[in-house]
Amino acid sequence: MNYLLRFCFLLIPLFFVSNLGWSASKSFSIAPFQVQGPKEYQYLSQTAQEALAGPLVKQGIQVVRVSKPIAPDKLSSYKSHEGEGVVSGQVFVVGDSCRALIRWKDLRGGVREEYLEVGRLDKLFSSLENFAVTRLASEQPVEPTPQLVVAPTPVEKKIEPVKTPPQVSQPEISTKIEEPKKSKNSPQPIPTPVSESSQADVLITQRLPYEVRGLAYGDVNQDGEKEIILTGKNHLYLYHLQGKNLQEIAKYSGENLDNFVKVDLLTQDSDGVRIVLTNLRGDQAASQILKWTGGKIEAELKNIPYQLRVVNWDGKEMLLAQPYRGDESSYPIYETKKMGKELKLGDEIDLPQRLSLYNFEKVSHATNQPFTLAALTPSGKLKIYRQENGKYK
């Protein structure tokens, strides 16, 4: 009889080890990505899904490939089992570069997100593979605390059990510091500055119902106060800052195929302040110049076949334009003039090589002329140029 008891006691730890191993298993459901960009890049939807799934499968992690995309803002309501992660995402293609938004429900049920600034399209697959290995595969599911029963060692001598008073359950003491619950009427705290020496405090924190793609700041309606301009996929919003809240005062809507990728302000125009909006429609540019009139925003110029950018070099405001064909070719950049309701191309600006419109900046050379131009080449290299005798070196 004693040998039989000892054998049963040996099986108890094996039972708990096997159950713990089963509860610590993990799996991921991965959806195809949504692709924002020209139609010829829609294949990236399945490519992104497979880039995340492949490394996980190689590590023995169970992967379920979801057949349809999951909107990232709907992920929190997506049903999943305990110990199962759910991954969705979007790929944004602009010109010859792209970036990816990954939003996932982790193995503990929390929703997280991360942007990957990929750069060139041919680096998307490797960037997503690296994310799968370093972030998803390293996650650990919640392991339930095993209820281990310590059995007494059997002895032949009969021992009377010691009567103990009933135990009163004690509340568990958590080492996690919980923030006090906020009531609906309680004011929102202002975030603490990064350091004591920093003078730039965060004024507001406000969640917007869309993904912000472009931002500008200036006095659009000429009322003496500056407004905040934000763009979503194909909408532009104008806000006033009132206290700690952004109040929408105007909205401009584009077409369904529009992709608002950049917004600038042209402040030295003879007709008043103008909003310069770079808009891509498939593999063509259809940019616009907007104006404030009659308490709303209207289009003054539409379907401009160029990407646009406003720069201020040495106190001179310039409106630059570059053709867009939806490919990886580099095209010349021109200085333009807005003549009433027309946009006229001027001379090509002097650059050391063909560059993307948004990948270079002229640097002030007030102190000993260290350099005059910083540029990011199509291959992703940062180059610093100085100009001597009319030539870049």
C-alpha positions in Angstrom: 0.0 0.0 0.0 2.8 2.4 0.9 4.5 1.8 -2.5 1.3 2.5 -4.3 1.0 5.9 -2.5 4.5 6.8 -3.3 3.9 6.0 -7.0 0.9 8.3 -7.0 2.8 11.1 -5.4 5.4 10.9 -8.1 2.7 11.3 -10.8 1.4 14.6 -9.3 4.3 16.9 -10.4 4.2 15.3 -13.9 0.5 16.1 -14.1 1.1 19.8 -13.3 4.1 20.1 -15.6 2.1 18.7 -18.5 -0.8 21.1 -17.8 1.5 24.1 -17.5 3.1 23.3 -20.8 -0.3 23.2 -22.4 -1.6 26.5 -20.9 1.6 28.3 -21.9 1.1 27.5 -25.7 0.4 30.5 -27.9 -1.0 31.2 -31.3 -1.6 34.1 -33.7 -4.3 34.9 -36.1 -2.9 37.1 -38.9 -5.1 39.0 -41.3 -4.1 40.4 -44.8 -3.0 44.0 -44.6 -5.0 46.9 -46.1 -3.0 48.7 -48.8 -3.3 52.4 -49.3 -1.7 53.3 -52.7 -1.8 52.5 -56.4 -3.7 49.4 -57.5 -0.6 47.6 -58.7 0.6 47.4 -55.1 -2.4 45.5 -53.8 -0.4 42.3 -53.8 1.4 43.6 -50.7 -1.7 42.7 -48.7 -0.9 38.9 -48.9 2.8 39.6 -48.9 2.7 41.4 -45.6 0.5 38.6 -44.0 3.0 35.9 -45.1 6.0 38.0 -43.9 4.6 37.9 -40.4 3.4 34.3 -40.5 6.5 32.6 -41.9 8.9 33.3 -39.0 6.3 32.3 -36.4 5.6 29.0 -38.1 9.4 28.2 -38.2 9.5 28.7 -34.5 6.7 26.2 -33.9 4.1 28.8 -33.1 0.6 28.1 -34.4 -0.6 30.6 -37.0 -4.1 31.0 -38.4 -4.2 33.0 -41.7 -7.4 35.1 -41.7 -9.0 35.3 -45.1 -10.2 38.9 -44.9 -8.5 42.1 -43.6 -9.4 43.4 -40.2 -9.8 47.1 -39.8 -7.2 48.2 -37.2 -9.8 50.3 -35.4 -12.1 47.2 -35.1 -9.4 45.0 -33.6 -10.4 45.4 -30.0 -13.8 44.0 -30.6 -12.4 41.0 -32.6 -13.1 37.8 -30.7 -10.1 35.7 -29.8 -9.3 32.9 -27.4 -7.1 33.1 -24.3 -3.5 32.9 -25.3 -4.2 33.9 -28.9 -2.9 37.0 -30.5 -4.6 38.8 -33.5 -2.6 40.9 -35.9 -3.9 43.4 -38.5 -2.2 46.2 -40.4 -2.0 48.7 -43.2 0.7 49.5 -45.8 0.9 53.0 -47.1 2.7 53.5 -50.4 3.7 57.0 -51.4 5.9 57.3 -54.5 8.9 55.0 -54.1 8.6 54.6 -50.4 6.2 52.9 -47.9 5.5 52.5 -44.2 3.5 50.0 -42.3 1.1 50.3 -39.4 0.8 47.1 -37.3 -1.9 46.9 -34.7 -2.2 43.7 -32.7 -4.0 42.2 -29.8 -1.3 40.7 -27.7 -1.4 37.4 -25.8 -2.6 39.2 -22.7 -5.5 40.8 -24.4 -4.1 44.3 -24.7 -4.2 46.2 -28.1 -0.9 47.7 -29.2 0.3 49.4 -32.4 3.6 50.3 -34.0 4.6 52.2 -37.2 7.4 50.8 -39.3 9.2 53.4 -41.4 10.2 51.0 -44.1 11.5 53.3 -46.8 12.0 51.5 -50.0 9.3 48.9 -51.0 11.9 46.1 -51.4 12.6 46.3 -47.7 9.0 45.8 -46.5 9.2 42.0 -46.4 12.4 41.9 -44.3 11.1 44.6 -42.0 7.9 42.6 -41.2 9.9 39.4 -40.7 12.1 41.1 -38.2 9.1 42.5 -36.4 7.6 39.0 -36.2 10.7 37.6 -34.7 11.6 40.4 -32.2 8.1 41.4 -31.1 5.5 38.7 -31.8 7.5 35.5 -31.2 8.9 36.9 -27.9 5.5 37.5 -26.3 4.5 35.3 -23.5 1.0 34.3 -22.6 -0.5 34.7 -19.2 0.3 31.6 -17.2 -2.2 30.7 -14.5 -0.8 30.1 -11.1 -0.8 26.4 -10.5 -2.6 25.2 -7.4 0.0 22.8 -6.1 -1.0 20.4 -3.3 1.8 19.4 -1.0 1.2 15.9 0.1 2.7 14.5 3.3 5.2 11.8 3.1 3.5 8.5 3.9 4.9 6.7 7.0 3.9 3.5 8.5 3.4 5.0 11.9 -0.1 6.3 12.4 -0.1 10.0 13.3 -3.1 11.7 14.5 -3.9 14.8 12.4 -3.5 18.1 14.1 -6.6 20.2 14.2 -6.0 23.7 12.9 -8.4 26.6 13.1 -10.2 27.5 9.9 -8.0 29.9 7.8 -9.4 33.3 7.0 -8.7 34.2 3.4 -6.4 37.3 3.1 -6.7 39.7 0.2 -3.9 39.4 -2.3 -1.4 42.2 -2.3 -0.5 43.4 -5.7 2.8 45.0 -6.5 1.3 46.8 -9.5 0.5 50.5 -8.8 -2.9 51.3 -10.0 -3.9 54.7 -11.1 -7.0 56.2 -9.4 -10.2 55.8 -11.5 -11.2 58.9 -13.4 -14.7 60.1 -13.3 -16.3 61.6 -16.4 -16.2 65.1 -14.9 -12.6 64.9 -13.6 -10.1 67.1 -15.5 -7.5 65.4 -17.7 -3.9 65.6 -16.2 -1.3 67.5 -18.2 1.7 65.1 -19.0 4.9 65.8 -17.1 7.7 67.4 -19.2 10.4 65.1 -20.3 13.0 66.8 -18.1 13.1 69.5 -15.6 15.1 71.7 -18.0 12.5 71.3 -20.7 10.2 74.3 -21.1 7.8 72.7 -23.7 4.9 71.2 -21.7 2.3 69.2 -23.5 -0.9 71.4 -23.7 -3.4 68.8 -24.8 -3.8 65.1 -25.5 -6.7 64.4 -27.7 -7.6 61.2 -29.7 -8.9 61.9 -33.2 -11.2 59.6 -35.1 -8.8 59.3 -38.1 -5.2 58.7 -38.9 -3.4 62.0 -39.3 -1.2 62.1 -42.4 -0.4 65.8 -42.7 -0.1 68.8 -40.3 0.3 72.5 -40.8 0.0 75.5 -38.5 -0.9 79.1 -39.3 -3.5 81.9 -39.6 -5.6 80.5 -42.4 -8.7 82.7 -41.9 -6.7 85.9 -41.1 -8.4 86.5 -37.8 -5.2 87.1 -35.9 -5.1 83.6 -34.4 -3.3 80.6 -35.7 -5.2 77.4 -36.7 -4.2 73.8 -36.8 -4.6 72.0 -40.1 -4.7 68.2 -40.1 -5.4 65.8 -43.0 -6.8 62.2 -43.0 -6.9 59.9 -46.0 -9.1 62.2 -48.1 -10.3 64.9 -45.7 -8.8 68.1 -44.4 -9.7 69.6 -41.0 -9.3 73.1 -39.6 -9.1 73.4 -35.8 -9.1 76.2 -33.3 -7.4 75.6 -29.9 -9.8 76.5 -27.2 -8.5 75.8 -23.8 -7.4 72.2 -23.8 -9.6 71.1 -26.7 -9.4 71.2 -30.5 -12.6 72.7 -31.9 -13.3 71.9 -35.6 -14.2 75.0 -37.5 -14.1 73.7 -41.1 -13.7 70.5 -43.1 -12.8 69.9 -46.7 -13.6 66.6 -48.3 -11.9 65.0 -51.3 -12.9 62.2 -53.6 -12.9 58.5 -52.6 -9.7 57.8 -54.6 -7.8 60.7 -53.1 -4.8 60.3 -50.8 -3.9 63.5 -49.0 -0.2 63.0 -48.2 1.1 66.5 -47.3 -0.2 69.9 -46.5 1.6 73.3 -46.4 0.7 76.9 -46.0 1.6 79.6 -48.6 1.6 82.7 -46.6 3.2 85.3 -48.9 0.7 84.9 -51.7 -0.6 88.3 -53.0 -4.2 87.0 -52.7 -3.8 85.9 -49.0 -2.9 82.7 -47.2 -3.4 79.5 -49.3 -3.4 75.9 -48.2 -1.2 73.8 -50.5 -2.4 70.2 -50.5 -0.4 67.3 -52.2 -2.9 64.7 -53.3 -2.1 61.4 -55.0 -4.8 59.6 -56.9 -3.5 56.2 -58.0 -0.4 56.7 -60.1 -1.1 60.3 -60.8 -0.9 63.5 -58.7 -4.0 65.6 -58.4 -2.8 68.2 -56.0 -4.9 71.3 -54.9 -4.6 74.8 -53.7 -7.3 75.7 -51.2 -8.5 79.1 -49.8 -10.6 80.3 -46.9 -13.7 82.1 -48.1 -17.2 82.7 -46.7 -16.4 80.8 -43.5 -15.4 77.6 -45.3 -12.5 76.0 -47.3 -12.9 75.9 -51.0 -10.6 74.7 -53.9 -9.0 77.5 -55.9 -6.9 75.2 -58.1 -7.6 71.4 -58.6 -6.0 68.5 -60.4 -2.5 69.9 -60.4 -0.3 67.1 -61.9 2.6 67.7 -59.5 3.6 67.0 -55.9 3.9 70.3 -54.1 6.0 71.7 -51.3 6.4 75.1 -49.7 9.9 76.0 -48.4 11.4 79.1 -46.8 15.0 79.5 -47.7 16.9 82.6 -46.4 13.6 84.4 -45.8 12.3 83.7 -49.3 9.1 81.6 -49.5 9.1 79.2 -52.5 6.5 76.8 -53.9 8.2 73.8 -55.4 6.7 71.2 -57.8 7.8 67.8 -59.0 6.1 65.4 -61.5 4.6 62.2 -60.1 4.1 59.0 -62.2 3.7 56.4 -59.4 7.1 54.8 -60.2 10.6 55.0 -58.6 12.0 57.4 -61.2 13.4 60.7 -60.0 12.1 63.8 -61.8 13.3 67.4 -61.8 12.0 69.9 -59.3 10.8 73.3 -60.4 10.1 76.6 -58.7 6.6 77.7 -59.5 4.6 80.9 -59.3 0.9 81.1 -58.5 -0.5 83.7 -60.9 -4.1 84.3 -59.9 -5.9 81.0 -60.7 -3.0 79.5 -62.6 0.2 77.7 -61.5 3.1 78.4 -63.8 6.4 76.4 -63.8 9.6 78.3 -63.5 13.2 77.2 -63.7 14.4 73.8 -62.4 16.1 74.3 -59.0 19.8 73.6 -58.7 20.4 70.3 -56.9 23.5 68.0 -56.9 21.4 65.1 -58.1 17.8 64.1 -58.8 16.0 63.8 -55.4 12.6 63.2 -54.0 10.7 66.5 -53.4 10.5 65.8 -49.6 14.0 64.3 -49.1 16.2 67.4 -48.9 16.5 70.6 -47.0 18.6 73.7 -47.5 20.6 74.5 -44.4 21.4 77.9 -43.1 25.1 78.7 -43.4 25.4 81.7 -41.1 28.4 80.3 -39.3 31.5 79.6 -41.5 29.4 78.0 -44.2 29.7 74.4 -43.0 27.3 73.0 -45.6 24.3 74.2 -47.6 22.2 71.1 -48.4 21.3 67.9 -46.5 19.7 65.2 -48.7 18.4 61.7 -48.4 19.2 59.7 -51.6 16.9 57.1 -53.1 19.1 54.3 -51.6 18.6 55.7 -48.1 21.9 57.4 -47.6 22.2 60.8 -46.0 24.5 63.2 -47.9 25.7 66.7 -46.8 26.7 69.1 -49.6 28.4 72.5 -49.6 28.3 74.8 -52.5 31.5 76.4 -53.7 31.8 78.5 -56.9 28.3 77.5 -57.9 29.0 73.7 -57.6 28.0 71.2 -54.9 30.7 69.2 -53.3 
